[in-house]
């Protein structure tokens, strides 16, 4: 499980997995429960790159949103995985 601490949104963190390039088990802590459950269900099983493409740049307040923060979380996770592969 990957944990990402959000910035500038109502949700305080996002937990998720990436398996075989697919987004799995997304859970937002705090924030607008109904909307965040909907986002979690809609992205379940989607390719990471597709989620990034669809949700990047959606804003709510502070020039970001929970969906946009999920993009940041996914991008950070991809960068870490790439760095780990380069080290191995």
PDB file of N, CA, C and O in Angstrom:
ATOM      1  N   UNK A   1       0.854  -1.179   0.000  1.00  0.00           N
ATOM      2  CA  UNK A   1       0.000   0.000   0.000  1.00  0.00           C
ATOM      3  C   UNK A   1       0.896   1.237   0.000  1.00  0.00           C
ATOM      4  O   UNK A   1       1.841   1.333   0.782  1.00  0.00           O
ATOM      5  N   UNK A   2       0.592   2.157  -0.867  1.00  0.00           N
ATOM      6  CA  UNK A   2       1.322   3.418  -0.984  1.00  0.00           C
ATOM      7  C   UNK A   2       0.498   4.498  -0.284  1.00  0.00           C
ATOM      8  O   UNK A   2      -0.718   4.571  -0.466  1.00  0.00           O
ATOM      9  N   UNK A   3       1.152   5.328   0.509  1.00  0.00           N
ATOM     10  CA  UNK A   3       0.486   6.431   1.201  1.00  0.00           C
ATOM     11  C   UNK A   3       1.065   7.745   0.704  1.00  0.00           C
ATOM     12  O   UNK A   3       2.281   7.921   0.633  1.00  0.00           O
ATOM     13  N   UNK A   4       0.169   8.662   0.362  1.00  0.00           N
ATOM     14  CA  UNK A   4       0.570   9.989  -0.110  1.00  0.00           C
ATOM     15  C   UNK A   4      -0.137  11.023   0.756  1.00  0.00           C
ATOM     16  O   UNK A   4      -1.356  10.974   0.924  1.00  0.00           O
ATOM     17  N   UNK A   5       0.636  11.962   1.308  1.00  0.00           N
ATOM     18  CA  UNK A   5       0.071  13.045   2.117  1.00  0.00           C
ATOM     19  C   UNK A   5      -0.214  14.233   1.200  1.00  0.00           C
ATOM     20  O   UNK A   5       0.688  14.773   0.560  1.00  0.00           O
ATOM     21  N   UNK A   6      -1.476  14.623   1.150  1.00  0.00           N
ATOM     22  CA  UNK A   6      -1.935  15.638   0.206  1.00  0.00           C
ATOM     23  C   UNK A   6      -1.584  17.051   0.665  1.00  0.00           C
ATOM     24  O   UNK A   6      -1.216  17.273   1.819  1.00  0.00           O
ATOM     25  N   UNK A   7      -1.706  17.994  -0.258  1.00  0.00           N
ATOM     26  CA  UNK A   7      -1.462  19.413   0.021  1.00  0.00           C
ATOM     27  C   UNK A   7      -2.586  20.251  -0.562  1.00  0.00           C
ATOM     28  O   UNK A   7      -2.930  20.095  -1.734  1.00  0.00           O
ATOM     29  N   UNK A   8      -3.169  21.145   0.246  1.00  0.00           N
ATOM     30  CA  UNK A   8      -4.120  22.129  -0.254  1.00  0.00           C
ATOM     31  C   UNK A   8      -5.527  21.636  -0.509  1.00  0.00           C
ATOM     32  O   UNK A   8      -6.310  22.324  -1.165  1.00  0.00           O
ATOM     33  N   UNK A   9      -5.870  20.447  -0.002  1.00  0.00           N
ATOM     34  CA  UNK A   9      -7.219  19.899  -0.209  1.00  0.00           C
ATOM     35  C   UNK A   9      -7.792  19.403   1.113  1.00  0.00           C
ATOM     36  O   UNK A   9      -7.080  19.314   2.114  1.00  0.00           O
ATOM     37  N   UNK A  10      -9.074  19.084   1.109  1.00  0.00           N
ATOM     38  CA  UNK A  10      -9.748  18.621   2.326  1.00  0.00           C
ATOM     39  C   UNK A  10      -9.267  17.238   2.766  1.00  0.00           C
ATOM     40  O   UNK A  10      -9.166  16.966   3.962  1.00  0.00           O
ATOM     41  N   UNK A  11      -8.978  16.384   1.819  1.00  0.00           N
ATOM     42  CA  UNK A  11      -8.460  15.059   2.139  1.00  0.00           C
ATOM     43  C   UNK A  11      -7.030  15.198   2.651  1.00  0.00           C
ATOM     44  O   UNK A  11      -6.248  15.980   2.111  1.00  0.00           O
ATOM     45  N   UNK A  12      -6.687  14.441   3.692  1.00  0.00           N
ATOM     46  CA  UNK A  12      -5.351  14.565   4.269  1.00  0.00           C
ATOM     47  C   UNK A  12      -4.357  13.560   3.709  1.00  0.00           C
ATOM     48  O   UNK A  12      -3.151  13.810   3.722  1.00  0.00           O
ATOM     49  N   UNK A  13      -4.848  12.419   3.215  1.00  0.00           N
ATOM     50  CA  UNK A  13      -3.948  11.453   2.599  1.00  0.00           C
ATOM     51  C   UNK A  13      -4.704  10.535   1.654  1.00  0.00           C
ATOM     52  O   UNK A  13      -5.925  10.394   1.729  1.00  0.00           O
ATOM     53  N   UNK A  14      -3.943   9.916   0.762  1.00  0.00           N
ATOM     54  CA  UNK A  14      -4.489   8.967  -0.194  1.00  0.00           C
ATOM     55  C   UNK A  14      -3.674   7.688  -0.080  1.00  0.00           C
ATOM     56  O   UNK A  14      -2.444   7.724  -0.109  1.00  0.00           O
ATOM     57  N   UNK A  15      -4.358   6.565   0.049  1.00  0.00           N
ATOM     58  CA  UNK A  15      -3.715   5.256   0.057  1.00  0.00           C
ATOM     59  C   UNK A  15      -4.155   4.506  -1.188  1.00  0.00           C
ATOM     60  O   UNK A  15      -5.318   4.576  -1.584  1.00  0.00           O
ATOM     61  N   UNK A  16      -3.221   3.788  -1.805  1.00  0.00           N
ATOM     62  CA  UNK A  16      -3.538   3.065  -3.033  1.00  0.00           C
ATOM     63  C   UNK A  16      -2.446   2.050  -3.332  1.00  0.00           C
ATOM     64  O   UNK A  16      -1.383   2.058  -2.711  1.00  0.00           O
ATOM     65  N   UNK A  17      -2.723   1.184  -4.283  1.00  0.00           N
ATOM     66  CA  UNK A  17      -1.752   0.235  -4.802  1.00  0.00           C
ATOM     67  C   UNK A  17      -1.654   0.427  -6.304  1.00  0.00           C
ATOM     68  O   UNK A  17      -2.578   0.932  -6.943  1.00  0.00           O
ATOM     69  N   UNK A  18      -0.532   0.022  -6.851  1.00  0.00           N
ATOM     70  CA  UNK A  18      -0.366  -0.090  -8.299  1.00  0.00           C
ATOM     71  C   UNK A  18       0.076  -1.521  -8.553  1.00  0.00           C
ATOM     72  O   UNK A  18       1.126  -1.949  -8.074  1.00  0.00           O
ATOM     73  N   UNK A  19      -0.727  -2.256  -9.308  1.00  0.00           N
ATOM     74  CA  UNK A  19      -0.394  -3.646  -9.637  1.00  0.00           C
ATOM     75  C   UNK A  19      -0.464  -3.821 -11.143  1.00  0.00           C
ATOM     76  O   UNK A  19      -1.497  -3.576 -11.766  1.00  0.00           O
ATOM     77  N   UNK A  20       0.649  -4.248 -11.714  1.00  0.00           N
ATOM     78  CA  UNK A  20       0.721  -4.464 -13.166  1.00  0.00           C
ATOM     79  C   UNK A  20       0.292  -3.223 -13.946  1.00  0.00           C
ATOM     80  O   UNK A  20      -0.360  -3.329 -14.985  1.00  0.00           O
ATOM     81  N   UNK A  21       0.661  -2.045 -13.438  1.00  0.00           N
ATOM     82  CA  UNK A  21       0.352  -0.800 -14.122  1.00  0.00           C
ATOM     83  C   UNK A  21      -1.071  -0.305 -13.943  1.00  0.00           C
ATOM     84  O   UNK A  21      -1.481   0.664 -14.582  1.00  0.00           O
ATOM     85  N   UNK A  22      -1.832  -0.974 -13.067  1.00  0.00           N
ATOM     86  CA  UNK A  22      -3.229  -0.604 -12.830  1.00  0.00           C
ATOM     87  C   UNK A  22      -3.404  -0.023 -11.430  1.00  0.00           C
ATOM     88  O   UNK A  22      -2.738  -0.450 -10.487  1.00  0.00           O
ATOM     89  N   UNK A  23      -4.293   0.942 -11.302  1.00  0.00           N
ATOM     90  CA  UNK A  23      -4.600   1.567 -10.013  1.00  0.00           C
ATOM     91  C   UNK A  23      -5.554   0.658  -9.247  1.00  0.00           C
ATOM     92  O   UNK A  23      -6.561   0.201  -9.787  1.00  0.00           O
ATOM     93  N   UNK A  24      -5.226   0.402  -7.983  1.00  0.00           N
ATOM     94  CA  UNK A  24      -6.032  -0.494  -7.150  1.00  0.00           C
ATOM     95  C   UNK A  24      -6.213   0.089  -5.751  1.00  0.00           C
ATOM     96  O   UNK A  24      -5.355   0.817  -5.251  1.00  0.00           O
ATOM     97  N   UNK A  25      -7.329  -0.238  -5.137  1.00  0.00           N
ATOM     98  CA  UNK A  25      -7.566   0.013  -3.704  1.00  0.00           C
ATOM     99  C   UNK A  25      -7.368   1.469  -3.273  1.00  0.00           C
ATOM    100  O   UNK A  25      -6.739   1.724  -2.246  1.00  0.00           O
ATOM    101  N   UNK A  26      -7.890   2.417  -4.035  1.00  0.00           N
ATOM    102  CA  UNK A  26      -7.735   3.837  -3.680  1.00  0.00           C
ATOM    103  C   UNK A  26      -8.650   4.172  -2.505  1.00  0.00           C
ATOM    104  O   UNK A  26      -9.840   3.856  -2.512  1.00  0.00           O
ATOM    105  N   UNK A  27      -8.071   4.815  -1.504  1.00  0.00           N
ATOM    106  CA  UNK A  27      -8.845   5.267  -0.342  1.00  0.00           C
ATOM    107  C   UNK A  27      -8.342   6.646   0.073  1.00  0.00           C
ATOM    108  O   UNK A  27      -7.153   6.836   0.327  1.00  0.00           O
ATOM    109  N   UNK A  28      -9.257   7.598   0.137  1.00  0.00           N
ATOM    110  CA  UNK A  28      -8.952   8.950   0.598  1.00  0.00           C
ATOM    111  C   UNK A  28      -9.319   9.055   2.078  1.00  0.00           C
ATOM    112  O   UNK A  28     -10.355   8.538   2.497  1.00  0.00           O
ATOM    113  N   UNK A  29      -8.482   9.717   2.866  1.00  0.00           N
ATOM    114  CA  UNK A  29      -8.773   9.978   4.271  1.00  0.00           C
ATOM    115  C   UNK A  29      -9.256  11.418   4.396  1.00  0.00           C
ATOM    116  O   UNK A  29      -8.588  12.351   3.949  1.00  0.00           O
ATOM    117  N   UNK A  30     -10.421  11.585   5.007  1.00  0.00           N
ATOM    118  CA  UNK A  30     -11.085  12.889   5.147  1.00  0.00           C
ATOM    119  C   UNK A  30     -11.550  13.391   3.787  1.00  0.00           C
ATOM    120  O   UNK A  30     -11.356  12.717   2.776  1.00  0.00           O
ATOM    121  N   UNK A  31     -12.153  14.552   3.757  1.00  0.00           N
ATOM    122  CA  UNK A  31     -12.658  15.122   2.514  1.00  0.00           C
ATOM    123  C   UNK A  31     -14.112  14.768   2.270  1.00  0.00           C
ATOM    124  O   UNK A  31     -14.786  14.240   3.154  1.00  0.00           O
ATOM    125  N   UNK A  32     -14.593  15.057   1.080  1.00  0.00           N
ATOM    126  CA  UNK A  32     -15.987  14.843   0.698  1.00  0.00           C
ATOM    127  C   UNK A  32     -16.208  13.363   0.383  1.00  0.00           C
ATOM    128  O   UNK A  32     -15.898  12.902  -0.716  1.00  0.00           O
ATOM    129  N   UNK A  33     -16.734  12.643   1.332  1.00  0.00           N
ATOM    130  CA  UNK A  33     -16.819  11.186   1.255  1.00  0.00           C
ATOM    131  C   UNK A  33     -17.470  10.668  -0.022  1.00  0.00           C
ATOM    132  O   UNK A  33     -16.922   9.776  -0.671  1.00  0.00           O
ATOM    133  N   UNK A  34     -18.612  11.201  -0.390  1.00  0.00           N
ATOM    134  CA  UNK A  34     -19.319  10.700  -1.570  1.00  0.00           C
ATOM    135  C   UNK A  34     -18.519  10.870  -2.845  1.00  0.00           C
ATOM    136  O   UNK A  34     -18.379   9.928  -3.626  1.00  0.00           O
ATOM    137  N   UNK A  35     -17.996  12.060  -3.060  1.00  0.00           N
ATOM    138  CA  UNK A  35     -17.210  12.307  -4.273  1.00  0.00           C
ATOM    139  C   UNK A  35     -15.930  11.485  -4.295  1.00  0.00           C
ATOM    140  O   UNK A  35     -15.531  10.983  -5.346  1.00  0.00           O
ATOM    141  N   UNK A  36     -15.290  11.346  -3.152  1.00  0.00           N
ATOM    142  CA  UNK A  36     -14.035  10.611  -3.116  1.00  0.00           C
ATOM    143  C   UNK A  36     -14.255   9.110  -3.275  1.00  0.00           C
ATOM    144  O   UNK A  36     -13.421   8.420  -3.861  1.00  0.00           O
ATOM    145  N   UNK A  37     -15.374   8.601  -2.756  1.00  0.00           N
ATOM    146  CA  UNK A  37     -15.707   7.196  -3.011  1.00  0.00           C
ATOM    147  C   UNK A  37     -15.969   6.981  -4.498  1.00  0.00           C
ATOM    148  O   UNK A  37     -15.580   5.957  -5.060  1.00  0.00           O
ATOM    149  N   UNK A  38     -16.625   7.944  -5.132  1.00  0.00           N
ATOM    150  CA  UNK A  38     -16.905   7.841  -6.571  1.00  0.00           C
ATOM    151  C   UNK A  38     -15.605   7.822  -7.369  1.00  0.00           C
ATOM    152  O   UNK A  38     -15.436   6.989  -8.259  1.00  0.00           O
ATOM    153  N   UNK A  39     -14.690   8.733  -7.054  1.00  0.00           N
ATOM    154  CA  UNK A  39     -13.399   8.741  -7.750  1.00  0.00           C
ATOM    155  C   UNK A  39     -12.698   7.402  -7.563  1.00  0.00           C
ATOM    156  O   UNK A  39     -12.188   6.823  -8.521  1.00  0.00           O
ATOM    157  N   UNK A  40     -12.675   6.911  -6.325  1.00  0.00           N
ATOM    158  CA  UNK A  40     -12.004   5.644  -6.033  1.00  0.00           C
ATOM    159  C   UNK A  40     -12.575   4.505  -6.864  1.00  0.00           C
ATOM    160  O   UNK A  40     -11.823   3.701  -7.414  1.00  0.00           O
ATOM    161  N   UNK A  41     -13.883   4.432  -6.959  1.00  0.00           N
ATOM    162  CA  UNK A  41     -14.517   3.361  -7.730  1.00  0.00           C
ATOM    163  C   UNK A  41     -14.279   3.520  -9.226  1.00  0.00           C
ATOM    164  O   UNK A  41     -14.058   2.536  -9.932  1.00  0.00           O
ATOM    165  N   UNK A  42     -14.323   4.752  -9.706  1.00  0.00           N
ATOM    166  CA  UNK A  42     -14.151   4.988 -11.142  1.00  0.00           C
ATOM    167  C   UNK A  42     -12.739   4.664 -11.628  1.00  0.00           C
ATOM    168  O   UNK A  42     -12.570   4.186 -12.750  1.00  0.00           O
ATOM    169  N   UNK A  43     -11.732   4.915 -10.805  1.00  0.00           N
ATOM    170  CA  UNK A  43     -10.354   4.663 -11.245  1.00  0.00           C
ATOM    171  C   UNK A  43      -9.893   3.238 -10.956  1.00  0.00           C
ATOM    172  O   UNK A  43      -8.835   2.831 -11.434  1.00  0.00           O
ATOM    173  N   UNK A  44     -10.654   2.483 -10.196  1.00  0.00           N
ATOM    174  CA  UNK A  44     -10.272   1.108  -9.845  1.00  0.00           C
ATOM    175  C   UNK A  44     -10.030   0.283 -11.109  1.00  0.00           C
ATOM    176  O   UNK A  44     -10.904   0.155 -11.966  1.00  0.00           O
ATOM    177  N   UNK A  45      -8.830  -0.267 -11.202  1.00  0.00           N
ATOM    178  CA  UNK A  45      -8.480  -1.125 -12.327  1.00  0.00           C
ATOM    179  C   UNK A  45      -8.062  -0.401 -13.595  1.00  0.00           C
ATOM    180  O   UNK A  45      -7.753  -1.044 -14.599  1.00  0.00           O
ATOM    181  N   UNK A  46      -8.046   0.931 -13.568  1.00  0.00           N
ATOM    182  CA  UNK A  46      -7.633   1.701 -14.750  1.00  0.00           C
ATOM    183  C   UNK A  46      -6.110   1.758 -14.833  1.00  0.00           C
ATOM    184  O   UNK A  46      -5.433   1.731 -13.805  1.00  0.00           O
ATOM    185  N   UNK A  47      -5.566   1.836 -16.046  1.00  0.00           N
ATOM    186  CA  UNK A  47      -4.124   2.046 -16.184  1.00  0.00           C
ATOM    187  C   UNK A  47      -3.710   3.374 -15.543  1.00  0.00           C
ATOM    188  O   UNK A  47      -4.406   4.382 -15.667  1.00  0.00           O
ATOM    189  N   UNK A  48      -2.577   3.355 -14.866  1.00  0.00           N
ATOM    190  CA  UNK A  48      -2.088   4.547 -14.166  1.00  0.00           C
ATOM    191  C   UNK A  48      -2.026   5.749 -15.106  1.00  0.00           C
ATOM    192  O   UNK A  48      -2.488   6.835 -14.755  1.00  0.00           O
ATOM    193  N   UNK A  49      -1.467   5.565 -16.279  1.00  0.00           N
ATOM    194  CA  UNK A  49      -1.307   6.684 -17.217  1.00  0.00           C
ATOM    195  C   UNK A  49      -2.654   7.268 -17.643  1.00  0.00           C
ATOM    196  O   UNK A  49      -2.762   8.475 -17.862  1.00  0.00           O
ATOM    197  N   UNK A  50      -3.668   6.434 -17.762  1.00  0.00           N
ATOM    198  CA  UNK A  50      -4.997   6.927 -18.137  1.00  0.00           C
ATOM    199  C   UNK A  50      -5.599   7.774 -17.018  1.00  0.00           C
ATOM    200  O   UNK A  50      -6.200   8.817 -17.278  1.00  0.00           O
ATOM    201  N   UNK A  51      -5.434   7.324 -15.774  1.00  0.00           N
ATOM    202  CA  UNK A  51      -5.931   8.100 -14.630  1.00  0.00           C
ATOM    203  C   UNK A  51      -5.233   9.456 -14.594  1.00  0.00           C
ATOM    204  O   UNK A  51      -5.879  10.485 -14.400  1.00  0.00           O
ATOM    205  N   UNK A  52      -3.927   9.456 -14.778  1.00  0.00           N
ATOM    206  CA  UNK A  52      -3.169  10.707 -14.770  1.00  0.00           C
ATOM    207  C   UNK A  52      -3.689  11.649 -15.852  1.00  0.00           C
ATOM    208  O   UNK A  52      -3.912  12.833 -15.602  1.00  0.00           O
ATOM    209  N   UNK A  53      -3.877  11.120 -17.041  1.00  0.00           N
ATOM    210  CA  UNK A  53      -4.337  11.940 -18.168  1.00  0.00           C
ATOM    211  C   UNK A  53      -5.724  12.535 -17.909  1.00  0.00           C
ATOM    212  O   UNK A  53      -5.964  13.703 -18.215  1.00  0.00           O
ATOM    213  N   UNK A  54      -6.638  11.735 -17.347  1.00  0.00           N
ATOM    214  CA  UNK A  54      -8.015  12.187 -17.134  1.00  0.00           C
ATOM    215  C   UNK A  54      -8.155  13.176 -15.979  1.00  0.00           C
ATOM    216  O   UNK A  54      -8.976  14.090 -16.050  1.00  0.00           O
ATOM    217  N   UNK A  55      -7.371  13.008 -14.919  1.00  0.00           N
ATOM    218  CA  UNK A  55      -7.580  13.793 -13.700  1.00  0.00           C
ATOM    219  C   UNK A  55      -6.632  14.976 -13.525  1.00  0.00           C
ATOM    220  O   UNK A  55      -6.881  15.850 -12.695  1.00  0.00           O
ATOM    221  N   UNK A  56      -5.555  15.012 -14.295  1.00  0.00           N
ATOM    222  CA  UNK A  56      -4.579  16.107 -14.147  1.00  0.00           C
ATOM    223  C   UNK A  56      -5.253  17.460 -14.400  1.00  0.00           C
ATOM    224  O   UNK A  56      -5.971  17.640 -15.383  1.00  0.00           O
ATOM    225  N   UNK A  57      -5.004  18.403 -13.488  1.00  0.00           N
ATOM    226  CA  UNK A  57      -5.452  19.776 -13.691  1.00  0.00           C
ATOM    227  C   UNK A  57      -6.861  20.092 -13.225  1.00  0.00           C
ATOM    228  O   UNK A  57      -7.306  21.232 -13.354  1.00  0.00           O
ATOM    229  N   UNK A  58      -7.575  19.111 -12.686  1.00  0.00           N
ATOM    230  CA  UNK A  58      -8.896  19.411 -12.125  1.00  0.00           C
ATOM    231  C   UNK A  58      -8.677  20.211 -10.843  1.00  0.00           C
ATOM    232  O   UNK A  58      -7.917  19.792  -9.969  1.00  0.00           O
ATOM    233  N   UNK A  59      -9.342  21.359 -10.730  1.00  0.00           N
ATOM    234  CA  UNK A  59      -9.126  22.202  -9.547  1.00  0.00           C
ATOM    235  C   UNK A  59     -10.416  22.404  -8.764  1.00  0.00           C
ATOM    236  O   UNK A  59     -11.513  22.436  -9.322  1.00  0.00           O
ATOM    237  N   UNK A  60     -10.250  22.537  -7.470  1.00  0.00           N
ATOM    238  CA  UNK A  60     -11.359  22.785  -6.553  1.00  0.00           C
ATOM    239  C   UNK A  60     -11.044  24.070  -5.782  1.00  0.00           C
ATOM    240  O   UNK A  60     -11.774  25.058  -5.868  1.00  0.00           O
ATOM    241  N   UNK A  61      -9.966  24.035  -5.046  1.00  0.00           N
ATOM    242  CA  UNK A  61      -9.480  25.206  -4.314  1.00  0.00           C
ATOM    243  C   UNK A  61      -7.959  25.112  -4.265  1.00  0.00           C
ATOM    244  O   UNK A  61      -7.383  24.048  -4.494  1.00  0.00           O
ATOM    245  N   UNK A  62      -7.333  26.210  -3.970  1.00  0.00           N
ATOM    246  CA  UNK A  62      -5.868  26.241  -3.888  1.00  0.00           C
ATOM    247  C   UNK A  62      -5.197  25.722  -5.155  1.00  0.00           C
ATOM    248  O   UNK A  62      -4.101  25.166  -5.101  1.00  0.00           O
ATOM    249  N   UNK A  63      -5.861  25.905  -6.294  1.00  0.00           N
ATOM    250  CA  UNK A  63      -5.322  25.503  -7.594  1.00  0.00           C
ATOM    251  C   UNK A  63      -5.037  24.002  -7.698  1.00  0.00           C
ATOM    252  O   UNK A  63      -4.167  23.586  -8.463  1.00  0.00           O
ATOM    253  N   UNK A  64      -5.770  23.192  -6.926  1.00  0.00           N
ATOM    254  CA  UNK A  64      -5.648  21.736  -6.976  1.00  0.00           C
ATOM    255  C   UNK A  64      -6.984  21.144  -6.557  1.00  0.00           C
ATOM    256  O   UNK A  64      -7.938  21.882  -6.309  1.00  0.00           O
ATOM    257  N   UNK A  65      -7.064  19.837  -6.475  1.00  0.00           N
ATOM    258  CA  UNK A  65      -8.263  19.132  -6.007  1.00  0.00           C
ATOM    259  C   UNK A  65      -7.821  17.765  -5.516  1.00  0.00           C
ATOM    260  O   UNK A  65      -6.662  17.386  -5.684  1.00  0.00           O
ATOM    261  N   UNK A  66      -8.728  17.030  -4.917  1.00  0.00           N
ATOM    262  CA  UNK A  66      -8.391  15.673  -4.487  1.00  0.00           C
ATOM    263  C   UNK A  66      -8.034  14.800  -5.693  1.00  0.00           C
ATOM    264  O   UNK A  66      -7.127  13.972  -5.613  1.00  0.00           O
ATOM    265  N   UNK A  67      -8.742  14.984  -6.808  1.00  0.00           N
ATOM    266  CA  UNK A  67      -8.427  14.229  -8.028  1.00  0.00           C
ATOM    267  C   UNK A  67      -7.030  14.597  -8.533  1.00  0.00           C
ATOM    268  O   UNK A  67      -6.260  13.720  -8.925  1.00  0.00           O
ATOM    269  N   UNK A  68      -6.708  15.874  -8.524  1.00  0.00           N
ATOM    270  CA  UNK A  68      -5.394  16.340  -8.951  1.00  0.00           C
ATOM    271  C   UNK A  68      -4.306  15.840  -8.002  1.00  0.00           C
ATOM    272  O   UNK A  68      -3.196  15.533  -8.437  1.00  0.00           O
ATOM    273  N   UNK A  69      -4.614  15.759  -6.723  1.00  0.00           N
ATOM    274  CA  UNK A  69      -3.661  15.216  -5.756  1.00  0.00           C
ATOM    275  C   UNK A  69      -3.429  13.723  -5.990  1.00  0.00           C
ATOM    276  O   UNK A  69      -2.326  13.228  -5.760  1.00  0.00           O
ATOM    277  N   UNK A  70      -4.450  13.007  -6.441  1.00  0.00           N
ATOM    278  CA  UNK A  70      -4.263  11.598  -6.806  1.00  0.00           C
ATOM    279  C   UNK A  70      -3.266  11.498  -7.959  1.00  0.00           C
ATOM    280  O   UNK A  70      -2.428  10.596  -7.976  1.00  0.00           O
ATOM    281  N   UNK A  71      -3.349  12.404  -8.909  1.00  0.00           N
ATOM    282  CA  UNK A  71      -2.373  12.443 -10.005  1.00  0.00           C
ATOM    283  C   UNK A  71      -0.966  12.632  -9.440  1.00  0.00           C
ATOM    284  O   UNK A  71      -0.040  11.927  -9.841  1.00  0.00           O
ATOM    285  N   UNK A  72      -0.799  13.565  -8.524  1.00  0.00           N
ATOM    286  CA  UNK A  72       0.514  13.793  -7.906  1.00  0.00           C
ATOM    287  C   UNK A  72       1.004  12.544  -7.194  1.00  0.00           C
ATOM    288  O   UNK A  72       2.183  12.199  -7.271  1.00  0.00           O
ATOM    289  N   UNK A  73       0.102  11.871  -6.505  1.00  0.00           N
ATOM    290  CA  UNK A  73       0.456  10.645  -5.790  1.00  0.00           C
ATOM    291  C   UNK A  73       0.910   9.557  -6.759  1.00  0.00           C
ATOM    292  O   UNK A  73       1.914   8.886  -6.518  1.00  0.00           O
ATOM    293  N   UNK A  74       0.179   9.383  -7.841  1.00  0.00           N
ATOM    294  CA  UNK A  74       0.529   8.360  -8.833  1.00  0.00           C
ATOM    295  C   UNK A  74       1.862   8.685  -9.505  1.00  0.00           C
ATOM    296  O   UNK A  74       2.693   7.798  -9.699  1.00  0.00           O
ATOM    297  N   UNK A  75       2.067   9.943  -9.857  1.00  0.00           N
ATOM    298  CA  UNK A  75       3.329  10.337 -10.489  1.00  0.00           C
ATOM    299  C   UNK A  75       4.509  10.118  -9.545  1.00  0.00           C
ATOM    300  O   UNK A  75       5.567   9.653  -9.969  1.00  0.00           O
ATOM    301  N   UNK A  76       4.330  10.451  -8.273  1.00  0.00           N
ATOM    302  CA  UNK A  76       5.396  10.239  -7.294  1.00  0.00           C
ATOM    303  C   UNK A  76       5.704   8.751  -7.160  1.00  0.00           C
ATOM    304  O   UNK A  76       6.870   8.361  -7.103  1.00  0.00           O
ATOM    305  N   UNK A  77       4.674   7.925  -7.110  1.00  0.00           N
ATOM    306  CA  UNK A  77       4.867   6.479  -6.995  1.00  0.00           C
ATOM    307  C   UNK A  77       5.600   5.927  -8.218  1.00  0.00           C
ATOM    308  O   UNK A  77       6.478   5.075  -8.081  1.00  0.00           O
ATOM    309  N   UNK A  78       5.245   6.404  -9.405  1.00  0.00           N
ATOM    310  CA  UNK A  78       5.925   5.954 -10.625  1.00  0.00           C
ATOM    311  C   UNK A  78       7.395   6.361 -10.618  1.00  0.00           C
ATOM    312  O   UNK A  78       8.254   5.572 -11.013  1.00  0.00           O
ATOM    313  N   UNK A  79       7.694   7.579 -10.175  1.00  0.00           N
ATOM    314  CA  UNK A  79       9.085   8.041 -10.109  1.00  0.00           C
ATOM    315  C   UNK A  79       9.896   7.196  -9.136  1.00  0.00           C
ATOM    316  O   UNK A  79      11.042   6.849  -9.420  1.00  0.00           O
ATOM    317  N   UNK A  80       9.307   6.861  -7.989  1.00  0.00           N
ATOM    318  CA  UNK A  80      10.005   6.032  -7.001  1.00  0.00           C
ATOM    319  C   UNK A  80      10.284   4.649  -7.560  1.00  0.00           C
ATOM    320  O   UNK A  80      11.375   4.111  -7.372  1.00  0.00           O
ATOM    321  N   UNK A  81       9.306   4.066  -8.248  1.00  0.00           N
ATOM    322  CA  UNK A  81       9.502   2.733  -8.835  1.00  0.00           C
ATOM    323  C   UNK A  81      10.579   2.756  -9.905  1.00  0.00           C
ATOM    324  O   UNK A  81      11.385   1.829  -9.992  1.00  0.00           O
ATOM    325  N   UNK A  82      10.601   3.796 -10.713  1.00  0.00           N
ATOM    326  CA  UNK A  82      11.619   3.925 -11.748  1.00  0.00           C
ATOM    327  C   UNK A  82      12.999   4.059 -11.116  1.00  0.00           C
ATOM    328  O   UNK A  82      13.954   3.433 -11.575  1.00  0.00           O
ATOM    329  N   UNK A  83      13.110   4.866 -10.073  1.00  0.00           N
ATOM    330  CA  UNK A  83      14.383   5.052  -9.378  1.00  0.00           C
ATOM    331  C   UNK A  83      14.854   3.742  -8.752  1.00  0.00           C
ATOM    332  O   UNK A  83      16.044   3.431  -8.792  1.00  0.00           O
ATOM    333  N   UNK A  84      13.932   2.975  -8.176  1.00  0.00           N
ATOM    334  CA  UNK A  84      14.287   1.687  -7.571  1.00  0.00           C
ATOM    335  C   UNK A  84      14.789   0.710  -8.627  1.00  0.00           C
ATOM    336  O   UNK A  84      15.724  -0.049  -8.374  1.00  0.00           O
ATOM    337  N   UNK A  85      14.177   0.722  -9.806  1.00  0.00           N
ATOM    338  CA  UNK A  85      14.616  -0.165 -10.889  1.00  0.00           C
ATOM    339  C   UNK A  85      16.003   0.222 -11.383  1.00  0.00           C
ATOM    340  O   UNK A  85      16.810  -0.647 -11.712  1.00  0.00           O
ATOM    341  N   UNK A  86      16.286   1.529 -11.438  1.00  0.00           N
ATOM    342  CA  UNK A  86      17.593   1.993 -11.893  1.00  0.00           C
ATOM    343  C   UNK A  86      18.688   1.621 -10.907  1.00  0.00           C
ATOM    344  O   UNK A  86      19.825   1.371 -11.309  1.00  0.00           O
ATOM    345  N   UNK A  87      18.360   1.582  -9.623  1.00  0.00           N
ATOM    346  CA  UNK A  87      19.332   1.233  -8.585  1.00  0.00           C
ATOM    347  C   UNK A  87      19.628  -0.265  -8.609  1.00  0.00           C
ATOM    348  O   UNK A  87      20.763  -0.675  -8.368  1.00  0.00           O
ATOM    349  N   UNK A  88      18.619  -1.079  -8.896  1.00  0.00           N
ATOM    350  CA  UNK A  88      18.793  -2.541  -8.866  1.00  0.00           C
ATOM    351  C   UNK A  88      19.692  -3.038  -9.951  1.00  0.00           C
ATOM    352  O   UNK A  88      19.931  -4.241 -10.052  1.00  0.00           O
TER     353      UNK A  88
END
